Amino acid sequence: MVPDDEVDLSLEFGPPPELFTKLQGQAIESSTFPVISGARLANKGGDVRLLQPVARSFNSIIARKGAGLSSLEDLKGATLGSMPRNTAPFTHFAVLLALEGMDHENFQFQFGPPPVLFGQMKKGEIDAMIGVEPFSTRLLATDEFQEFFVFNERWNARRGTDMPLVEVATYQSMTDKKGTAFETFLQGLLEAGQYIQANKRAVFEQYSDVLGLQTDGQIDLAVERIAPIYPTEFATELRESGKEVVRLAAEEGLIESEPNVDELFVDLQTS
């Protein structure tokens, strides 16, 4: 375990777009960051570096039961809630559609942050949404909603590996200046993943208020759905999968260009 006296860490919480802006302006030194956001930031000319996978994809399509939505073809006549076009959930969906031979421009989207989309789903104001956790679990736990087109499952079917979502991001200047500190931090994240796997129920009970989980059934479902997304060791295959997502996103014109992935993705222990 990483000793407490080796960690001098100041935490700042915020939505992904805010953290993107702060990291871009170097108002913060590091962030957990979607892989695709790292690629976008690299394309803006920054020496951003992705250091270690933190989570695999947990996105899927969530729809109300009885709405007649259970396939991608069904979604073409529906309004699909999504985080904005520059976010990982939307970009990953567009990449997966391309692998299925479909164009995301043939779908109708309504964009918004996850809490807003969650509320719209509950009120029936949108037909379906690209779900993000813990909102997906909270919807599915009501038994009024169903899940289909699970991103990780579809990527696995096409590529044989898990689909990445989040890595630790910083700048080359930060790794040069504080390399040992980052190595300790990264090890701590892996140990956090190990702790979650060893203490699933206790962890989700402890953070139930933060996650908006109000019943034992919701906690049970969160343990089943969310706990497995966190790596317990350096996820090499997830890292390589991240490079593939970036390449395909560039190929489909979803990001401006393909950055040098071998420069963007760094393993501090071997660099």
VOGU-3710 file (C-alpha; in Angstrom, 3 decimals, decimal comma):
1> mvpddevdls> 0,000/0,000/0,000  1,082/3,607/-0,633  1,881/5,174/2,784  -0,211/8,232/3,646  2,905/10,288/4,332  4,028/9,821/0,700  0,916/11,481/-0,706  0,479/15,254/-0,878  -2,636/15,483/-3,015  -5,112/18,323/-3,408
11> lefgpppelf> -8,409/17,233/-4,945  -10,653/19,430/-7,057  -13,976/18,118/-8,324  -15,831/19,282/-11,407  -17,619/18,164/-14,581  -15,441/16,889/-17,453  -15,720/20,065/-19,605  -14,576/22,208/-16,682  -11,633/19,920/-15,925  -10,713/19,903/-19,636
21> tklqgqaies> -10,536/23,690/-19,628  -8,560/23,827/-16,394  -6,050/21,229/-17,542  -5,706/22,990/-20,885  -4,912/26,221/-19,063  -2,701/24,343/-16,568  -4,837/25,629/-13,707  -4,640/22,046/-12,431  -1,673/19,700/-12,769  -3,513/16,489/-13,546
31> stfpvisgar> -6,961/15,038/-14,060  -8,733/11,797/-14,760  -9,551/12,362/-18,386  -11,377/10,592/-21,231  -8,929/9,197/-23,769  -10,666/11,065/-26,584  -10,364/14,335/-24,651  -6,629/13,734/-24,339  -6,441/13,350/-28,112  -8,368/16,585/-28,626
41> lankggdvrl> -6,106/18,446/-26,237  -3,006/17,038/-27,943  -4,373/18,318/-31,257  -4,497/21,807/-29,767  -0,726/21,746/-29,478  -0,274/20,925/-25,805  2,248/18,373/-24,542  -0,533/16,477/-22,748  0,274/12,918/-21,653  -2,020/10,035/-20,711
51> lqpvarsfns> -0,315/7,996/-18,004  -2,525/5,063/-17,015  -5,981/3,620/-17,746  -8,434/4,349/-14,938  -11,732/2,964/-16,249  -13,169/1,042/-19,149  -16,337/2,128/-20,929  -19,596/1,969/-18,972  -21,816/3,534/-21,650  -24,852/1,928/-23,242
61> iiarkgagls> -28,204/2,930/-24,679  -30,937/3,220/-22,051  -34,608/3,283/-23,117  -37,952/3,032/-21,391  -39,529/-0,420/-21,504  -42,484/-0,647/-23,857  -41,224/2,215/-26,035  -40,377/-0,162/-28,878  -36,679/0,664/-28,776  -34,295/-2,262/-28,689
71> sledlkgatl> -31,938/-1,811/-31,644  -29,965/0,811/-33,496  -32,506/0,779/-36,302  -35,250/1,632/-33,800  -33,248/4,642/-32,624  -33,313/6,303/-36,046  -36,834/7,549/-35,370  -36,178/8,501/-31,752  -34,650/11,397/-29,864  -31,430/10,207/-28,243
81> gsmprntapf> -30,059/12,107/-25,280  -26,296/12,489/-25,205  -23,527/14,508/-23,702  -22,182/17,021/-26,285  -20,425/16,040/-29,503  -16,933/16,682/-28,117  -17,361/14,206/-25,244  -16,265/10,590/-25,018  -19,771/9,019/-24,851  -20,895/10,695/-28,090
91> thfavllale> -17,587/10,091/-29,874  -17,463/6,443/-28,831  -21,048/5,953/-30,015  -20,184/7,496/-33,398  -17,101/5,267/-33,691  -19,120/2,158/-32,865  -21,805/3,151/-35,364  -19,116/3,471/-38,047  -17,924/-0,051/-37,228  -21,538/-1,182/-37,728
101> gmdhenfqfq> -21,613/0,569/-41,120  -23,890/3,360/-39,879  -23,590/7,166/-39,804  -24,271/9,081/-36,577  -25,663/11,951/-38,662  -28,722/9,780/-39,327  -29,699/9,966/-35,655  -31,458/12,768/-33,808  -29,682/13,920/-30,648  -30,592/16,129/-27,745
111> fgpppvlfgq> -27,482/17,251/-25,916  -27,066/17,972/-22,228  -25,165/17,041/-19,059  -25,968/13,665/-17,450  -28,175/15,008/-14,592  -30,371/16,864/-17,107  -30,651/13,841/-19,400  -31,490/11,666/-16,390  -34,340/14,001/-15,469  -35,616/14,080/-19,041
121> mkkgeidami> -35,617/10,289/-19,188  -37,585/10,075/-15,942  -40,155/12,560/-17,291  -40,386/10,884/-20,702  -39,117/13,987/-22,505  -36,566/11,986/-24,519  -36,922/8,484/-25,911  -33,495/7,111/-24,990  -30,072/8,241/-23,808  -26,437/7,282/-23,994
131> gvepfstrll> -26,220/6,260/-20,373  -23,423/7,175/-18,003  -22,903/5,896/-14,486  -24,302/6,133/-11,895  -27,382/7,439/-13,746  -27,733/4,279/-15,851  -27,812/2,111/-12,740  -30,346/4,395/-11,065  -32,655/4,171/-14,100  -32,292/0,417/-14,542
141> atdefqeffv> -32,902/-0,220/-10,841  -36,459/1,147/-11,231  -37,263/-1,738/-13,625  -38,923/0,827/-15,908  -35,961/0,999/-18,277  -33,854/-1,407/-20,307  -30,343/-1,401/-21,684  -29,143/-2,364/-25,144  -26,140/-1,707/-27,374  -23,620/-1,869/-24,541
151> fnerwnarrg> -20,524/-0,070/-25,814  -17,968/-2,364/-24,177  -19,729/-5,476/-25,453  -19,919/-4,123/-29,001  -16,253/-3,060/-28,965  -15,272/-6,463/-27,609  -17,222/-8,150/-30,400  -15,382/-6,050/-32,981  -11,919/-5,724/-31,455  -11,617/-8,494/-28,856
161> tdmplvevat> -10,665/-6,152/-26,013  -12,409/-3,838/-23,576  -13,250/-0,308/-24,693  -11,320/2,385/-22,818  -12,845/5,461/-21,274  -10,653/7,322/-18,772  -6,897/7,722/-18,199  -4,838/9,924/-15,896  -3,755/13,029/-17,809  -1,053/15,607/-17,177
171> yqsmtdkkgt> 1,656/17,446/-19,105  5,161/16,325/-20,031  6,503/19,201/-17,969  4,701/17,805/-14,927  6,105/14,302/-15,393  9,576/15,809/-15,797  9,141/17,844/-12,626  7,198/15,396/-10,449  7,730/11,982/-11,992  8,149/10,144/-8,684
181> afetflqgll> 5,041/11,757/-7,237  3,011/10,707/-10,273  4,303/7,140/-10,023  3,104/7,039/-6,406  -0,250/8,525/-7,401  -0,729/5,987/-10,201  0,111/3,115/-7,880  -2,449/4,464/-5,441  -5,126/4,386/-8,139  -4,380/0,738/-8,891
191> eagqyiqank> -4,571/-0,063/-5,186  -7,901/1,765/-5,076  -9,141/-0,537/-7,847  -7,930/-3,538/-5,889  -9,662/-2,267/-2,756  -12,933/-1,786/-4,623  -12,791/-5,331/-5,960  -12,062/-6,738/-2,494  -14,693/-4,644/-0,696  -17,351/-4,002/-3,326
201> ravfeqysdv> -20,427/-3,868/-1,155  -18,821/-1,828/1,603  -17,445/0,725/-0,861  -20,785/1,327/-2,569  -22,589/1,511/0,733  -20,073/4,088/1,947  -20,508/6,268/-1,132  -24,204/5,620/-1,750  -25,137/9,258/-1,077  -22,541/10,545/-3,530
211> lglqtdgqid> -23,770/8,113/-6,187  -27,444/8,797/-5,496  -28,112/5,179/-4,504  -31,063/4,994/-2,120  -32,002/1,316/-1,860  -30,284/-2,029/-1,348  -31,370/-2,988/-4,860  -29,664/0,051/-6,345  -26,491/-0,708/-4,397  -26,556/-4,344/-5,518
221> laveriapiy> -26,875/-3,255/-9,141  -24,094/-0,695/-8,777  -21,781/-3,366/-7,351  -22,544/-5,564/-10,365  -22,277/-2,853/-13,013  -19,771/-0,269/-11,796  -17,208/-2,154/-9,714  -15,715/-4,097/-12,686  -14,803/-0,988/-14,681  -11,735/-0,176/-12,546
231> ptefatelre> -8,390/-1,852/-13,394  -6,460/-3,535/-10,597  -3,185/-3,539/-12,528  -1,746/-1,583/-15,432  -4,214/-2,434/-18,206  -1,969/-2,815/-21,251  -4,760/-4,055/-23,529  -6,979/-1,162/-22,460  -4,125/1,214/-23,277  -3,723/-0,262/-26,783
241> sgkevvrlaa> -7,480/-0,125/-27,233  -7,343/3,584/-26,422  -4,916/4,135/-29,281  -7,335/2,327/-31,591  -10,271/4,510/-30,522  -8,210/7,634/-31,232  -7,184/6,312/-34,647  -10,769/5,449/-35,626  -12,117/8,767/-34,334  -9,619/10,602/-36,538
251> eegliesepn> -10,439/8,353/-39,476  -14,135/9,198/-39,120  -13,485/12,928/-38,778  -14,683/13,002/-35,166  -11,461/14,688/-34,027  -9,400/17,172/-36,022  -6,504/14,813/-36,681  -4,763/11,808/-35,187  -2,100/12,835/-32,670  1,072/10,804/-32,226
261> vdelfvdlqt> -0,389/8,132/-29,944  3,021/6,798/-28,953  3,828/10,279/-27,641  0,379/10,877/-26,122  0,226/7,596/-24,169  3,096/7,214/-21,692  4,048/4,526/-19,187  6,127/6,308/-16,550  7,644/3,045/-15,350  9,218/2,351/-18,740
271> s> 9,764/5,897/-20,036
//
